[in-house]
Amino acid sequence: MTDIKKTAGEPGTPPAGPEAIKAIPVRHYGRYVSAVIAIAILVAIIYAFGQGRINWHAVPDYFFDDRILTGVGKTLLLTVLSMLIGIVGGVLLAVMRLSKNPVTSSIAWFYIWFFRGTPVLVQLFLWFNLGLVFEYINLMPFYKDYWSNFMTPLLTALLGLGLNEAAYMAEICRAGLLAVDEGQTEAAHALGMSHSKTLRRVIIPQAMRVIVPPTGNEVINMLKTTSLVAAVQYPELFRYAQDIGQNSGAPVEMYFLAAAWYLIMTSVLSVGQYYIERYYARGSSRQLPPTPWQKVKTNMLSLGRPKGGMA
């Protein structure tokens, strides 16, 4: 017998399939160049600080100093109190801003316009120096004293930071309230709910998903903004770091120390913000993304499994 070599397309031969595509990955040379440049800049910065006349041993020596820890505590206290003032004031201003009453809406608009349009440091100095204009504070039968005794550095810091924050929180809360569909309000009113009860039971709980993420950013920003109150003589972390730096002859080192503490506190707040946002996202996401700890556990379990099969 003679072998007959059949070609594709002849009778009795199967149809030829598509040829395998040979994928050639695109080389991104720009990524390699940018990575090398970034690493070179980082190495240059580290080398520059390594060659500088910086007493790095002073940072761990004062890291847990009693004055520094006291400053950390006062910074956190000032952050919490200022944010409470800002959140409560922001909710009230947002409701006033959305009110159909032109008087309350105009007052809220003017407040937001003024406090958002002036720097925080200017507001702090304004509150601190009002004693040059008013000699006394007279609240009729309740309280009367010299303005200098009344306007303490703590009160100055709370007014300067809290009232300014209320203007920003008002816009955040207003955006959250407007994000809720109007049909929710109409349905609540149809059930006989009052306007205030509708806000508490229906609108605000749904608006929290929009309000929480920027509020977390405002808390972190407030923590850093508290360093400005050193200008009005309130002793917090930055103020104590300045005093220690002047007395010890290591001012730059103490600035690095203060920066390290701010990084620690903002990192902790960032973790808390992540879990709070995740909590309020339950109503909008069918399946929540895994937490960082869950991702670590999944990766650890996958490393222990044999390749090609289940463990």
Salt bridges, closest charged atoms under 4 A:
ASP65 OD2 - ARG67 NE 3.04
GLU171 OE1 - ARG116 NH1 3.68
GLU171 OE1 - ARG174 NH2 3.01
